Amino acid sequence: MQNLWGKRFKALIIDALIITLVIWVLSALLYPLIAIADGFSVLNYWVLVTIIIIIAYFTYLEGSSCTTLGKNLMKIRVISDENKMDYKKAFIRNLSKILWIPLILDVLVSYVSKSSKLRYLDEVAGTNVIVSEAGDKKEKESQVNKKDPHIIEPN
């Protein structure tokens, strides 16, 4: 469980960096157009645009492939408790990621309610985050090699 917490946190940081990069590039491309058109009032809605980008990123990637770029690098993925993962479940479980405070509350509510899931919205959406099969295989191999000192691990 501790290992999964660390992987989820690292994946979130990687995804946040990717989203930040996308927003910076978008800002750099749009700012000259806004300046030329003297439309600086549009910048009042930049927080809303950022929220839409965040929700769209997580919903699309988790709904279509059960993983994001950060989760993929950390060898974890999102699964549905029943049936197949879809966009609705991905949307629901990612609503708290719009800002840091809702995300922290999401984790705290899950902890206080003694849920079996790490986040309350995973409970609501009927989803869970697991170590992917590739990650499972590597962890199992490393455990096997620790148990048997006669196995030589490649460098």
Disulfide bonds with the S-S distance in Angstrom:
none
